[in-house]
Amino acid sequence: MSYQFWLTSAYIVVIFPTEELRYDKRDDDGRMLAVDFDVKHTNGKEPSVGNFAIYNLAEETRKRIASDAIGVRFYGGYEGREKLLYSGSIERVINKRQGVDYITEMRCGDGFREFTNSVTTRTYASGVDKQTIINDIAGDMGLSVKAGKDAVKGVLTGSKTLDGLSKDVLTEMVPEWSIVDGEINIPAPGQPISNVATVIKSDTGLLESPAITEKGVNMKAQIDPDIRPRSLLKVESASIEGLYIVQAIQFVGNNYGGAFDMNIEAVAYG
């Protein structure tokens, strides 16, 4: 995918039990409601954390978000091509005044309620396909599944009873998984979630020379909304070239002309 990296755009949707408020309308100067964001996705099992600050909402809306809001979806990208960057349950809301601004701060967890509360109690006979079991556990969590090629294969060789928190019984079935954008991602060991590589270089948004680390490489680039943990990258820079698998990615910045960056931690592939 090729993006025009100078036309940045982002907006937030706040979710209530009975409706959603979508803050994507522009004023007469073409500006949307100002939002700061700091989101980090990893390939670990703990819910990815999203921190957001919305500026100068009406007092009634600020109070309603603090008392009733249950989740957010955050979209970002480039003019007319915004994509989902984060989806999560609201863990905490703080309303505060800073100078002339009223700020509504929200801390969220991707799949937080599903991760902490979902329970699975099921018994399976020998010969049941393991993918069926994974789909059932995901259904108990209210989530869908995205699995890499050959990530889940085989059948039970004996009967099996699953009884406990869904996150724990899922780990019994597949040791490596994570929740990304409200979806359970299951990669094959050591493999990307997809074999389609995104090119990272200066004219696709690379902002600094990649830094080599003990584990792999760290990179800073302008946000590409398609990249997530286990994405495959083709890095092309003066200091380093090759294929890498994303281990963690942080989206950080705002939608009013400041930073619009992603910080990537990746390991070599192949």
C-alpha positions as CSV (number, residue, x, y, z in Angstrom):
1,M,0.0,0.0,0.0
2,S,1.3,3.5,-0.9
3,Y,0.2,6.5,1.2
4,Q,0.5,10.3,0.8
5,F,2.2,10.8,4.1
6,W,1.6,14.5,4.4
7,L,-2.2,14.3,4.5
8,T,-2.5,12.9,8.0
9,S,-6.0,12.4,9.5
10,A,-7.4,10.7,12.7
11,Y,-10.6,10.6,14.6
12,I,-12.1,8.7,17.6
13,V,-15.4,6.9,18.1
14,V,-16.7,6.7,21.8
15,I,-18.9,3.7,22.4
16,F,-21.8,3.7,24.9
17,P,-24.2,0.8,25.8
18,T,-26.9,2.0,23.4
19,E,-25.0,4.2,20.8
20,E,-21.7,5.5,19.5
21,L,-20.5,9.1,19.2
22,R,-18.2,9.6,16.1
23,Y,-16.0,12.6,16.3
24,D,-15.0,13.0,12.6
25,K,-16.8,16.2,11.6
26,R,-14.7,19.1,10.5
27,D,-15.2,22.8,11.4
28,D,-15.2,25.7,8.9
29,D,-11.4,25.6,8.9
30,G,-11.3,21.9,8.0
31,R,-10.2,20.8,11.5
32,M,-11.6,17.8,13.4
33,L,-12.0,17.7,17.2
34,A,-8.4,17.6,18.6
35,V,-7.2,14.2,19.9
36,D,-3.9,13.1,21.3
37,F,-3.1,9.4,21.1
38,D,-0.6,6.9,22.3
39,V,-1.3,3.2,21.4
40,K,1.0,0.2,21.8
41,H,0.3,-3.2,20.3
42,T,2.5,-6.1,21.2
43,N,2.4,-9.8,20.3
44,G,2.0,-10.7,24.0
45,K,-1.2,-11.9,25.6
46,E,-1.9,-8.8,27.8
47,P,-4.4,-6.3,26.4
48,S,-2.7,-3.6,24.2
49,V,-3.0,-0.2,26.0
50,G,-4.5,2.9,24.3
51,N,-4.3,6.3,25.9
52,F,-6.4,9.2,24.4
53,A,-7.0,12.8,25.2
54,I,-10.0,14.6,23.6
55,Y,-10.0,18.4,23.8
56,N,-12.8,20.7,24.6
57,L,-15.9,18.5,24.5
58,A,-19.1,20.0,25.9
59,E,-19.5,19.7,29.7
60,E,-22.4,17.3,29.3
61,T,-20.5,15.1,27.0
62,R,-17.4,15.0,29.3
63,K,-19.6,13.9,32.2
64,R,-21.4,11.3,30.1
65,I,-18.1,9.8,28.9
66,A,-16.8,9.6,32.4
67,S,-20.0,7.9,33.7
68,D,-21.3,5.8,30.8
69,A,-18.7,5.2,28.0
70,I,-17.6,1.6,27.7
71,G,-15.1,1.6,24.8
72,V,-13.4,3.4,21.9
73,R,-12.4,2.8,18.3
74,F,-9.6,5.0,17.0
75,Y,-9.0,5.5,13.2
76,G,-6.0,7.1,11.6
77,G,-4.2,7.3,8.3
78,Y,-4.3,9.6,5.4
79,E,-7.0,11.9,4.0
80,G,-10.0,9.8,3.1
81,R,-8.2,6.5,3.9
82,E,-8.4,6.3,7.6
83,K,-8.3,2.8,9.0
84,L,-8.8,1.3,12.4
85,L,-5.7,1.8,14.6
86,Y,-7.1,0.7,17.9
87,S,-10.2,-0.8,19.5
88,G,-10.6,-1.3,23.2
89,S,-12.6,-1.2,26.4
90,I,-12.4,2.0,28.6
91,E,-10.6,1.3,31.9
92,R,-10.5,4.9,33.3
93,V,-11.6,8.4,32.4
94,I,-10.3,11.6,33.8
95,N,-11.7,15.1,33.0
96,K,-9.4,18.0,33.8
97,R,-8.7,21.6,32.9
98,Q,-5.4,22.7,31.5
99,G,-5.1,26.4,30.8
100,V,-8.0,27.3,28.5
101,D,-8.6,23.7,27.5
102,Y,-10.9,21.0,28.9
103,I,-9.3,17.6,28.4
104,T,-11.0,14.2,28.6
105,E,-8.3,11.5,29.1
106,M,-9.2,7.8,28.6
107,R,-7.1,4.7,29.3
108,C,-8.2,1.7,27.4
109,G,-7.4,-2.0,27.0
110,D,-7.8,-3.9,23.7
111,G,-10.0,-6.8,24.6
112,F,-9.7,-5.9,28.3
113,R,-13.2,-7.1,29.4
114,E,-13.0,-10.2,27.2
115,F,-9.5,-11.0,28.5
116,T,-10.4,-10.6,32.2
117,N,-13.9,-11.9,32.4
118,S,-14.7,-14.5,29.8
119,V,-15.1,-18.1,30.9
120,T,-15.0,-21.3,28.9
121,T,-16.5,-24.6,30.1
122,R,-16.6,-27.2,27.3
123,T,-15.8,-30.9,26.8
124,Y,-14.6,-32.3,23.5
125,A,-14.4,-35.9,22.2
126,S,-11.3,-37.4,20.6
127,G,-11.0,-36.5,16.9
128,V,-12.4,-32.9,17.2
129,D,-10.5,-30.5,15.0
130,K,-8.4,-28.1,17.0
131,Q,-9.5,-25.1,14.9
132,T,-13.1,-25.8,16.0
133,I,-12.0,-25.6,19.6
134,I,-10.2,-22.3,19.0
135,N,-13.2,-20.8,17.3
136,D,-15.4,-21.9,20.3
137,I,-13.1,-20.3,22.8
138,A,-13.0,-17.1,20.7
139,G,-16.8,-17.2,20.6
140,D,-16.9,-17.4,24.4
141,M,-14.8,-14.2,24.4
142,G,-16.9,-12.5,21.8
143,L,-14.0,-12.2,19.4
144,S,-13.1,-13.5,15.9
145,V,-9.9,-15.4,15.0
146,K,-7.1,-14.5,12.6
147,A,-4.6,-17.4,12.2
148,G,-1.5,-17.6,10.1
149,K,-1.0,-20.5,7.7
150,D,-0.6,-23.8,9.6
151,A,-0.8,-22.0,13.0
152,V,-3.6,-24.2,14.2
153,K,-3.7,-27.8,12.8
154,G,-4.5,-31.3,13.9
155,V,-7.2,-33.0,15.9
156,L,-7.6,-34.1,19.5
157,T,-6.0,-37.6,20.2
158,G,-8.2,-38.0,23.3
159,S,-11.1,-36.3,25.0
160,K,-10.5,-32.9,26.6
161,T,-12.3,-30.8,29.1
162,L,-11.7,-27.0,29.2
163,D,-12.9,-25.2,32.3
164,G,-11.6,-21.8,33.4
165,L,-10.9,-18.3,32.1
166,S,-11.0,-18.3,28.3
167,K,-7.6,-16.7,28.1
168,D,-6.1,-19.5,30.1
169,V,-7.7,-22.4,28.2
170,L,-6.8,-20.7,24.9
171,T,-3.1,-20.8,26.1
172,E,-3.6,-24.5,26.7
173,M,-4.5,-24.9,23.0
174,V,-2.1,-22.4,21.4
175,P,0.8,-21.0,23.5
176,E,1.3,-18.0,21.3
177,W,-1.6,-15.6,20.7
178,S,-2.6,-12.0,21.2
179,I,-5.6,-9.7,20.9
180,V,-5.2,-7.0,18.2
181,D,-8.1,-4.7,17.2
182,G,-10.6,-6.9,19.0
183,E,-9.4,-10.0,17.1
184,I,-7.4,-13.0,18.3
185,N,-4.2,-13.3,16.3
186,I,-2.5,-16.7,16.2
187,P,0.7,-16.8,14.2
188,A,2.6,-20.0,13.3
189,P,5.8,-20.1,15.5
190,G,8.4,-17.8,14.1
191,Q,6.2,-16.7,11.2
192,P,4.4,-13.5,10.2
193,I,0.7,-13.4,10.3
194,S,0.8,-12.7,6.5
195,N,3.5,-13.3,3.9
196,V,2.7,-9.9,2.2
197,A,5.6,-7.6,3.2
198,T,5.3,-3.8,3.7
199,V,8.2,-1.8,2.4
200,I,9.8,0.6,4.9
201,K,12.1,3.2,3.4
202,S,12.5,7.0,3.4
203,D,9.9,7.6,0.7
204,T,7.3,5.4,2.4
205,G,7.7,7.3,5.7
206,L,10.9,6.1,7.4
207,L,11.9,9.1,9.6
208,E,15.2,7.9,11.1
209,S,17.9,5.4,10.3
210,P,16.9,2.0,11.9
211,A,18.7,1.3,15.2
212,I,20.1,-2.2,15.6
213,T,19.4,-3.8,19.0
214,E,20.4,-7.1,20.7
215,K,17.0,-8.5,19.7
216,G,16.6,-7.0,16.2
217,V,15.9,-3.5,15.0
218,N,14.0,-0.4,16.2
219,M,12.5,2.0,13.6
220,K,10.6,5.3,13.6
221,A,8.4,6.1,10.7
222,Q,5.2,8.0,9.9
223,I,2.2,5.9,10.7
224,D,1.2,3.1,8.3
225,P,-2.3,2.0,9.5
226,D,-1.8,-1.5,8.0
227,I,1.1,-2.5,10.3
228,R,0.5,-4.6,13.4
229,P,2.4,-7.1,15.5
230,R,3.6,-10.1,13.3
231,S,3.4,-7.9,10.2
232,L,6.2,-8.7,7.7
233,L,8.4,-5.7,6.8
234,K,10.9,-5.2,4.0
235,V,13.3,-2.6,5.3
236,E,15.4,-0.6,2.8
237,S,17.7,2.0,4.3
238,A,21.3,3.0,3.9
239,S,22.2,1.2,7.2
240,I,20.2,-2.0,7.0
241,E,18.2,-4.0,4.5
242,G,16.2,-7.2,4.9
243,L,12.9,-8.8,6.0
244,Y,11.7,-8.3,9.6
245,I,8.7,-9.4,11.7
246,V,7.1,-6.8,13.9
247,Q,7.1,-7.6,17.6
248,A,5.6,-4.4,18.9
249,I,4.3,-1.2,17.4
250,Q,3.4,2.1,19.1
251,F,1.3,4.7,17.3
252,V,1.8,8.2,18.9
253,G,0.8,11.7,18.0
254,N,-2.2,13.9,17.4
255,N,-4.6,14.9,14.6
256,Y,-3.9,18.7,14.6
257,G,-0.5,18.9,12.9
258,G,2.0,17.5,15.3
259,A,3.6,14.1,15.5
260,F,2.0,11.2,13.6
261,D,4.6,8.5,14.2
262,M,5.0,4.8,14.7
263,N,7.8,3.2,16.7
264,I,8.5,-0.4,15.6
265,E,10.4,-3.2,17.4
266,A,11.2,-6.0,14.9
267,V,13.3,-9.1,14.6
268,A,14.9,-10.6,11.5
269,Y,12.9,-13.1,9.5
270,G,14.5,-15.9,7.6
